[in-house]
Amino acid sequence: MKREKKIVLMTASCLLALLCLVMTSAPSLGDQATIPKNAGPAWPSLIEAPGYPLPRTPIAPCDFGIIVEKNVSVPMRDGVILRANVYRPDKPGKYPVIMSFTSFHKDLPGWWGKQAFVQPWQISVDTAWEAADPGFWVPYGYGVILVDQRGYGMSAGCRLGIGEGEDFYDGVEWAATQPWSDGSVGMTGVSGLANCQYYTAQLRPPHLKAIAVWEGSAADPTQKFGGIPETYTQSRIRQRDAVLEPAFGQCLPAKTPPSKLDTTKITVPALMCGDWMDAELHLRGTVYAWKTISSEHKWLYTHGREKWKEFYSEEGKTFQKMFFDCFLKGTDSRILETPRVRLEVRETIKKWYVRYEDDWPIPRTQYKKLYLDASAGTLSFRQAQRAGAIHYNSGDGKYHYPLAPNEQAVFDITFDEDTELTGVMRLKLWVSPKEANDMDIFVTIRKLDTDGNPVNFDSWYNPGRFPAGLGWLRLSWREVDEEKTSPWYLWYKFKTQQQVAPGEIVPCMIETYPASTLWRKGEKLRLILSGISTIDRDPLTGWRYEEHSINKGVHSIHTGGEHESYLQIPVIPVRRYEKK
């Protein structure tokens, strides 16, 4: 209770400071940044309202303004020059550094609005996409540096992709030796700016003291989506990457150097954020990284809202500040007294509960099996009394929404007591494609209230319409590496595709992404199996799995007898949740 009160007080102080910045900084025409000419083509359609102007002169709660230096030269070991924006206190002294590297463009303004669910008062206009806000950090005595990666934005050179760990290393060491720097460097950022931190930290730059990875997928060692091709994410990201500018000496390499990530080599203190609603991109990789890094001090911050919104939220910034104040400044030890996992248990989209745990998965987890019964369309803790099968139309690989009733197999269970499911669910299925030698299986976990209405949650691209859980598998990639598989990570081999004969019944395992959800007594868990994703398209770019076309005809799910199919759920022993 004492620790929670301290965090609440710190959150309040951060919010008060932010309000002071907004109220005392009147917008001016010169403060309204524009989109750089070589920014990605998607940006003109995404910007909306400007953030608050960055204070250049002293205002409360500080006795100093902010020095802004644009296009500062950052030399690399091979002589290539990267360009950085530097923000630091306008006051004599030496300060720790918070650093990020970006492929989008360091000069993109913080004009995000509805597309990123970030409000103008939450960030300064100098906040670049997914990067630290200098309007928040500099008044608290930090320098902020944002660097365009090699071959992007204003930086020269041929692009190296995520394999440019040596550039990140050199950048950290450069930042540590600046005359205003005290030699302590931390890294932060969302998504691509989070992935950079893995590749930096594994090389162990001497002056890198801490990393704050806000949802980074790069650590995921196996293919995403169970081997089902997904072109949406990369096409969307490529639309946001800075375009090549030959005048800056930018180019594409004849061959991209291979990059290898070994998370066990990461030893610096780490704060990692996983979003229950970022399952289709970053969540699994973030959790894998947190479990496998060798850092003595590490925290996992989970939540169920849009990733950008939480990164710039009062609680999100407060937690990051508590972390960096400890490991960069040495002025705040409260993070050392905080259990390693901030767990957010969702009940509805607007109601959740936060508690702290010592590990992930929660050590007291009880794994229980819910058996599928095709004849009754139910899930039960008891095995099905007789063998059966349920059939659905696979959709023939043509994406549409919503799915028809004959395009999905549905299984329900109504809980007879409050039930918290925290962790990953694992589904064992006996399946057969009637007319094909392969099949794509989409798993959806939905929560229904006592009246049978769906309880939806947020996501980063389909807010307010997401289910409680998702999973995927292309059947031919079903072979599991039993030695590497753990209770928190199902590891497919992805070495040899194993196709089946039409009508052949085979077993497979499918894992849903990590989540934490509370079902009240009388509420239903609904399992939906289909050949098409049950999630609606992104209004900006279309279907996520549009290129897959292997499904054909009817799929069958077999249950009972020698084809015992079940859903394994991670039950947390009952605790009291007060209804409000």
N, C-alpha and C positions, 0 to 999 in steps of 0.2 A: 504493500500500500504506500509506503514512504517513497519507494522508487517511482511508482506511478504518479504520485503528486508532484515529484520533481520534474518529470517529463511534461506534465500538464503545464506547470509554471513556465518551463522553458519554451513550450509551444506558444504560450500567451505572449512572452517577451519577444519572440521572433515575429509574431503577427503584428504586435505594436510597432516594432521597428519598421516593418514593411509598410504599414499604414502611414508612418511618418514620412517615409520616402515618397510615397504616392502623393500625399497631401501637400508636401512642400516642393514638389517638382512639377511645375506647370509645363505642359507640352509646348514645344515650339517647332516651327517648320523645319529647322535644322536637325531636330532630333528624330524626324521621321525617316528612317533608313529605307533604302530601295533595294529591290532584288538585283543582285549582281548579274551582269550580262551573260556570264558563263555558268549560271546556276542551272540545275536540271529543269527540263521542260514542264514538269508537274507543278512547279511552285506558283505560277501566276493564278492557278485555280484554287490554291489552298490558303493563301493569305487572307486575313480578314481585318481584325482590329489590332492596332499597335499596342505594345506593352508600354509601361510607364517610362518616361525619360530617365536616363542614367544621371545621377547627381554628380556634377563636376566640382561643386563647391561644398564646403562643410555644411552639413545639416544634422539634426538630431537623428540617431543617438551618437553620432560621431563628431569628432572635432577636426575632421579632415575630409577632403573631397577625393575624387578618383582620377588618377592619371590614366589616360587611354593612349596606347601606342598601337598603330595599325601597320601591318605588313612588316613586322620585325623579322630580320633574317635569322634563321636557325640552321647552322651548317651541319651537314651530315658527314660521316667518316669518309665518304667517297667524293666529297666536294659539292654535291648537289645542295641547293639552298631551298629549304622549306620556308613558308611564310606564316607568321603567327600574329594574332591580336593579343595584346597584353593589357591587363587591367590591374592596377595596384594602388595602394593608399598613397595619397599626396601628403606624405608625412615622413620625415627621416626615420630610418629604422630598417630592420630586416624582417621579412615575413615569409611564412610557409606558402607553398604554391599548390594550387589545385589545377590540374592539367587535363586536357582532352585533345584527341586527334579526330578529325572528321574527313569524310569523303564527300560530304554534301556541299559545303562552302562555309567558311568561317564567318563570312559577312552576311549570311542570311539573317534577316531581322526576326525578332520574336513576335511575329504577327500570325498567330495560329488559330485562335478562336475555336469554332465548332469542330474543325477537322481534327484537332488534338485535344479538345475538351479542356483547354487551358484558357483562363480568363485574362484580360489585359492587365488587371491589377496584380496578377500572380507573378509576372516576370517583367524585367526591364526590356526595352526595345533592343538592347544590345545582346540579348540572349539568343544565341544561334540554336538551330534545330538540334534538340536532344542533348545540349551542352549545359554546363553549370551557368547559373545566372550571376554575372559580376555585380549586379545591383543588390544581391543578397550577401554574397561572400566577402566582397572587399570591405564594406563597412564593419565587418567583424574581424578585420585584420588579416585577410588572406590576399595573396596575389592570384589572379586567374589568367591562365594561358590557354588559348585555343589555337591549334595548329592545323592547317590544311595538309592532309596526307600527300605524299609524293604523287605528282601528276594530277592533283585535284585542286580546284579553287585557284589560289594564287601561287601554288607551289610548283616548282619545276620538276622535271624528271619523268621517267617511264613508270607507269603504275605497276605496283607490285601486289595489289590485293592485300588480303589480311596477313600475308607472309612477311610484311615489312616490320617485323619485330625489332630489327636492328635500328631502324629509324626511330621507333618509339623509345628505345633505350637511349639513343643519342639525344633525343629531345628532352628526356627526363634529366640527363646529366647536364645538358646545357642550361636548363631552368635552374638547377641547383647552384650553378656558379654565377648567376647574375648578381650584380652588386647589391641589389635590394632584397635578394633571397636569403633565407637563413639556412638553406641546404636541405630542408625537408620537403619532399614532393609527394603529393597524393594524386590519384587519378579518379575521375568520375565520369558519368555519362550514361545515356540510354541506348540500347540496341547496338547499332554499329559502333558507337562510342564506348559501349560496354565491352564488346568483343575485343577491341584493341587492347584492353587491359590484361586479358589473359596472355596475349602474345608478348606483352611487355614484362609482366611479372614473372613468367617462366624463365626469362633471361637474367633476372635478379639485378637490375641496376642498383648500385650501392646507395643512391639517394632516394630510391622509391620506398616510402615508408608505409603506405596503405593504399588500398584500392576499394572503390565503391562501384560494384558492377550492378547496374540497374537493368537487369534482364538482358542477358547475353546468350545467344543460342550456340555460339561457335564451339562450346565445350562438348556438345552432344556427339558421342563417338560413332553413332550409327545413323543410317538413313532415317529421315523423318517420315511420318505418316505411313509406317509399315511398308514402305516401298512403293506407295501409290504416287505417281508423278504429280508435282504441284508446281505450276509455273507462275502463279499469281504473285507470290511474295517477291521473287527476284525481278519480275517485270515491273512491279510497283517501285521497288528500291532503285532500279536502274533509271526510272523516270525522275528520281530525286537526286541522283548523283550529279555532281558538277560535270559539265560537258568538257571535252578536251579543248584546250586553248593552245594551239601551236606557238603563238607569240610568246608564251611563257616557257617554251621548251618542253611541253607536255607531250607524251606519246604512249602508245600501247607497246608492251614488250613483245618480241617475236615469240617468246615462250614464257608463260607465267611461272616463276620459281615456286617449287612445292613448299607448302607450309605444314609444319607438324606441331601439334599442340600436346604437351604433356602436363596436365594439370597437377600432377604430383610434385612438380618442380616449383610450384607456387607456395611461398612460405610467408609472404607479408600479411599483416592483418587485413582481413577482407570483410566488407559488408556487401551482401548479395541480396538482390530483390527479385522475388518470383511472384508473378501475377496469375492468379487462378484463371483469369480470362485472357491470358496470352498463350494459351495452349498450342495454338497452331503455328507458333513461331519460336518463342524463347524459353518457355517455362521448363521444359524437360532438360534442356542444356544447362540452365541456371542451377537447377537442383543437382544435376550430375556434378557440376563443377564444385558446388559447395560441399558435397560429400567426399570428393576425391582430392581437393587441394590439401597441402600439408601444413597449412597455417595453424599455429597454436591458437590464435585469436581470430574467430570468424563468427559472423552472424548472418542468419537468413531472415529477411523481412518479407513476409507474405501479405498479400491483400487481394481484393476482388474487384478493383476498379480499373479505369483506363491507365495505362502505364505512365503517360506523360503527366496526366492530372495528378497522380500520386507523387511523382518525382518532385513536382513544384508545390505540393501541398504543404501546409504548415507542419503536419506531423512528419511527412517525408523529409523536409529540410531540417527539422529539429533533430531527427534521428541521425541524419548524415553529419550534422554539425557536432553532435555529441561524440560521434565516431572520430571525426577529423580533429576535434579539439583534444582528444586523448592521444592520438597517434602522430599528429603533426605538431601540436603545440605542447602537449603534456600538461594541459591545464584543467582537464576534466576527466575523472576516473570512473564516472558513473556507468559508462558502457561496460567496464570490466565487472560490474556487479549485476549486469543485465543478462538473464538466461539467453542462450544462443539463438533461439527461434522465436520470432514474433509471429504468433499464429492468429490468423483471422478466420473465424468460423462464420460462414454465411448462413443466414436464415432466409432473408429475402434480399432484393436488390438494395433496399434502404435500411436493412437491419442486419448487423453483424456483431460478433463478440470477439474481443481481443484478449488473449492470455499469452503467457510466455512459457516455453518448453525448453528442455535441455538438449534435445536432439531431434533429428528427422531421419526416418519416420519416428513417431512417438513410441518410446520403448514399451509402453503398456498396451499397444495396439493388439486387438484380438481379431485375427483373420477368420472370417466365417464364410461358409458357402451357401449361396442361394441357388437352388437347383431349378433349371428351366423345365417347364411342363408344356409341351407343344399342344396337347389336346385341350388344356384348360387356359392357356395363355397366361400362366402365372409363374411367379418366382416364389420359392418356399425353402425354409430351412430343412425340410424333409425331402428325401429323394422322390422323384416321380414314380408313381406306382406302376406305370406301364410305358412301353416304348411308343414313340409317336414322332411326327414330323410336321413342320409348318413350312409353307412355300410362299414365296413372294416374287413378283416381277422385278427383275434386276434393273430395269430402265434402259437396258441396251447401251449404256454409256452416254446417254443424252441428258444433260443436266437441265433440271427445271425445279421450280418451287411453287407451291408446296407439293409434297409427295402424295400420291393417291393411296388410299387404304390398302390396295393390293400390292403396293410397292414397299411394304414394311412388315416385319414380324414384331409383334408387341408382347411384352411380358411385364406383369405388374405384381407388386407386393405392397400391402398396406401395413405400416409399422404399428404395433400395438403398444409402443412406448416411445418416448423421445429417443432419437437415435442419431448420434454424431458419427459421420463417416469422414475420416481424415487420413489421407494417404493416396495410394493408387488402387484402383480396382483392376482385377485381372479376370478375364473371361476365357473359359475353355469351351470351345464349340466343336461339335461334329457337324460338318457341312458337306454339301455336294452341289456342284453346278450341273444342271440337267443337260444342257446343250453345249457346254464349253469345257475347255481344259484349264481354266483359271477363273478367278472371281475376285472382285474388290468388295470388301466388307466394311461398312461404316457402322460404328457403334455410337449410340446417343443415350446418355443417361439424363432423364428428366425428373424434376420434382413437381408433384401435383399437390395442391392444397386439399383440405378436407372436403371442398366442394368439387374437386376434380379439375380445377383450373390450373394451367401451367404456371409455375413460378420461375420466371426468367431472370437472368443475371446480365451483367455488362460484359462487353468485349471491346477490344481496341478498334474493331472495324464494323461491328454490328451491335451497338449499345442497346441494352434493354431487351435483347432478343436471344440471348445465348442460353444453352441448357446447363445442367449441373456437371456434365462430363462428356468427353468425346474420346473415341479411339478409332484406329484404322488398321487395315491389313490387306495387302495383295497376297492371296493365298499361296502363290508359288514361292513367296519369300518367308514361309512360315517356320522354317527350321530355326530352332532356338539354341543358343550356346548356353548349355546348362551350367558350365563352370563359371561364366561371367555374370549370369543372371543373379539378381539379389531381390529381396522383398520390395525394393524401391525402384528397380530398373530391370525391365525385360529386354534381354539382349538377343536380337536376331543375328544370325550369322551373315546374311546377305552375300553368300558366296556362290551358290548354285541354285537356280530356280528349279523348283520341283512341281512341274505341272501334273495334272491328274487326268484320268479318263472321264469323259462325260458320264455323270451319274455315280462316279466313285465317291464313297463317303470317307473323309479323312478328318483327323483332329487338328485343331490349331489353337494358339493362345493369342489373345489380344489384350493389350493393357490400355486403360484410360489414363489420361494425364493426371498429375497430382491435383488434389483439391481438398477442401474442407467445407462440408455442408451439414447443416442440422435439419433433420426431418422431425417434425412434431408428431406426437401420437395421433393417428388417424390420417396422416399424409402418406402419399404413395411415392414409391420409387418406380419409375417406368423405364424399362430397357427396350430400346428400339434398334433393330438390325435391318439394314437396307443396303442396296447396291449403289445408292446415290447419297451424297451428303444431305442431311436434313437441315443444314444451315443455309439461309438465304444468301444471295450473292452480295458482294460489296458493291455499293452504288457507284463507286469510282472506277473500278476496273474489271468487274465481272466475276465469274465463277473461279473458285480456287483450284479445282481439279479438272478443268475443262478439256485437257488433252487426253485424258484416259479413255480408252475405248474397248477394253477387253471384255466387259460384261456382255452377256448374251443370254436371252431367255430367262428361265426360272432358276432361282436359288432355293435350296432347301436347308433347313436347320433341323437336326435330329436330336431327340432328347429321350431320356429314360433307357432302362435296360443296359445293353452294352455300349450305348452311345450317351453316356451321362454328361450332359452339358451343364455348366454352372457359372455363376458370377461370384467371384471371391471379393468380399467387401471388408474394408479396414474399420472395424468398430472400436470406438474409444469408450471405455467403461463409463456408464451413465454418471453425469454430473448435473447439477441443477442449473437450468437456464430459466431465468425469470422472464415471464411473458410480460410485455409492455404494450 
